[in-house]
C-alpha cells in the first residue's frame, strides 16, 4: 500500500511539473523523457493539415511530457501555460508529433502520435520565410565570462524586431546562468554550458540558444 501511494505521488508530481514550468516560462519545448513509467495506452490521433507559420493547439491536459517531432524542419512543438500541446508549422512537408499526456491526476499516461501535413502559406504570414518563422536570435551562440551580465538585442519574431521585454525567458541551468524572466538579462554564475529559452506569449513560439560561460 505504501509503495502504491509513493508511486501515485510521483506521477502527480511529474504531471504538475508541466504546469509549474509552463506558468513560469509561458511555453517551452520538451524533447527529453521525463519519466521512466510506461504508458497505459497508445493512440494514433487524427492527422491535421496546417499552413506555414500557423499553429494547432490541443485541449488542456493535466500533464504533457516526452514531446518529440520526427522532422523539426517541418513543424515545432511546445507546451503552453495551460498545458496544451502547440504545434507550429514551419515549412511544407509531412511529419509526426508524439507525446504523452494525462487528462487528470488519477489517469495513467497515454502515448499519442499525430501526423501533421504542412502545405502553403497562411494569408497573414505569406511574406515570412521559414528562416524567419518563430523566434530568431541574431547569433548562433552566446559567450560570456563568469560574473558578467548580458542582454541580447536584435531578436525577431516572424521577421519583426521585438524588445526582449516582450518575451519570457528561462534558463535550463541556473548554476551556469540566471536570467530575468521579464527582461532577458542573463548573469553568468559559473563556468559551463547552458541553454537559454525565449517564449513569445502571443504566438506560443519557443526557441533556444546555447550560452557558454568561461572563467575570465
C-alpha positions, -999 to +999 in steps of 0.1 A: +000+000+000+028+024+009+046+017-024+013+024-043+009+057-025+045+067-033+040+058-069+009+079-072+026+109-055+055+106-080+031+106-110+012+136-097+044+155-092+056+147-127+023+159-142+022+190-121+058+198-132+045+206-166+020+231-152+046+247-129+073+252-156+048+264-182+034+290-158+069+302-151+080+303-187+048+307-207+057+279-231+086+255-236+098+227-258+100+192-243+122+167-260+137+146-233+120+117-214+105+130-181+096+097-165+106+060-165+070+049-164+054+031-193+021+044-209-011+027-200-025+031-236-013+041-271-033+062-295-030+073-331-047+106-333-064+120-364-040+138-387-040+176-391-031+199-420-016+234-414-005+263-434+031+276-428+035+297-397+002+287-382-004+266-351-025+238-338-035+239-301-048+208-283-072+207-254-057+213-219-041+184-202-031+177-166+004+168-178+023+166-211+058+150-214+080+132-239+072+156-268+091+148-299+089+158-336+100+135-364+111+164-386+117+197-369+122+214-403+085+209-409+070+217-375+080+227-340+062+215-309+059+232-275+036+233-244+019+265-233+009+278-199-024+258-199-005+226-205-018+224-241+003+210-270+012+237-295+023+226-330+037+254-352+041+248-389+074+259-404+077+246-440+059+223-464+061+186-457+048+157-437+059+146-403+046+133-370+044+146-334+045+122-305+038+129-268+025+115-236-005+131-218-027+128-188-061+143-186-064+141-148-041+134-118-057+100-114-051+089-151-022+069-164-001+082-192-014+079-228+012+078-256-002+096-286+011+101-322-003+126-347+005+130-383+010+166-395+009+179-430+021+214-438+011+229-471+012+265-484+013+299-466-014+315-445-025+349-456-010+366-425+024+350-430+028+347-467+058+371-466+076+352-438+103+327-449+110+295-430+142+310-417+123+340-402+094+320-387+091+320-349+117+335-326+151+341-344+182+352-325+208+374-341+236+349-333+240+312-331+257+312-296+264+335-267+298+336-250+302+353-216+326+354-187+318+344-151+303+374-132+293+393-164+258+402-175+244+403-210+211+413-227+205+402-263+195+428-289+182+421-324+157+393-316+130+389-342+096+371-341+082+361-375+105+385-392+098+416-370+122+430-344+109+428-308+120+440-274+135+413-252+110+425-225+081+413-248+093+377-244+095+354-215+129+339-207+142+310-186+175+291-181+179+253-182+209+255-159+207+282-131+241+271-118+256+284-151+234+314-159+205+331-142+180+351-163+155+378-155+123+362-170+108+396-179+138+414-194+160+386-207+191+399-189+214+369-181+241+368-155+269+342-156+270+323-123+296+296-131+317+281-159+298+257-182+272+255-209+236+263-205+205+266-228+186+299-227+149+297-237+127+325-251+090+323-254+066+346-273+033+345-253+013+360-282+022+332-307+033+303-284+066+303-303+096+289-283+132+290-292+166+284-275+202+294-278+234+279-262+253+301-237+289+292-229+304+307-197+341+307-191+363+320-163+376+355-171 
